[in-house]
């Protein structure tokens, strides 16, 4: 009985996950075609994030990391450093946005 519950529970979980994934793709696509102005704004945001990531990737160094037991490849280290730069940058931009909104509301 326990194997039956586990096996069919996993299958049911995959089915529910598939429905959720399709919903996450279909409903935004419907919204995209209903209001094209908002779609262009969203597309501009995605393009800005991709350009920011490319800038972070170009700034990252490609030096291998030698540890005691193993070596991390230069390519892996470049991706890690680019992601760290991206995290720092998005954190700084979010803090600046909060400060800007607070100051702008103060003067309104």
N, C-alpha and C positions, 0 to 999 in steps of 0.2 A: 504494500500500500504506500509506503514511504517513497519508493522509487517512482511509482506512478505519479504522485503529487509533485515530486521534484522534476521529472521529465516534462510533464505537461505544464507545470508552472513556468519552466524555462521557455517552452514554446509559446505559452500565452504572453510571457514577458516580451519576447521578440515581436509578437504580433502587435502588442500595445506600443512598443517602441517604434515599429514601422508606421503605425497610424500617426503617432506624434511627429515623426520626422516628415511624413507627407503633409501633415497639417502645417508644420513650420515652413514648408516650402510653398504650398498652394495659397494659403491665405495672404501672405505678403505679396505674392504675384497678383492676386486679385486687387489688392489695394494699390499696387503699382500702376495698374492700367486704369483705375478709377480716377486718380489724381496725378497727372503727369508732372505738375509743378513740384509737388512733394517728392516725386520720384527723382527728378533732376537734383534736388537738394540732397537726397540720400546718396545718389550716385556721386555727387561732388565730394561728400564726406568720405566715401569709400576710396575714391581716387586720392584724396589728401592723405589718408592713412597709408595707402600703398606707397605713395611718394615719400612719406616720412619714414616708412620701413626701409625703402631703398636707400635713403640717405643714411640711416643708421647702419645698414649693411655695408655701405661704402666706407663708413668711418671705422668699422670694426677691423681689428688686426687679424692676420691669419698666421699666427705662430702656434706650433704644437705645444701642448702642455705635457711635460714629462713628470710622471709620478713615480713612486717607489716601485710599484709592481707593473704598471702599464703606462701607455702613452695615449693621450687624447689627440686625435688628428687635428690638423690645422683647420680643416673645413668645419668640423664640429665646434671648435672653439670660436670660429668666426660667427656661426649661427647663434651660439650662446651669448657672445658679446653683443651682437646686433639686437637680440631680444632684451638683454639688460638695458641697452641704450634706449630701446623703444619703451620699455617700462618706465625708465627715468623721465623720458620726454613726455609721455602721456600723463604721468603724475604731475610734472611741473606745469603742463598746459592746463590741467584740471584745477590746480591750485590758483593759477593766474586767472582763470575764468571765474572762480568763486570770488576772488578779490575784486575783479573788474565789476562783477554784478553787484557786489556789496557797495562799492564806491559809487556806481551809477545810480543805485537806488537812493543813496544818501543825498545826491544832488537833485533828485526829481521832486 
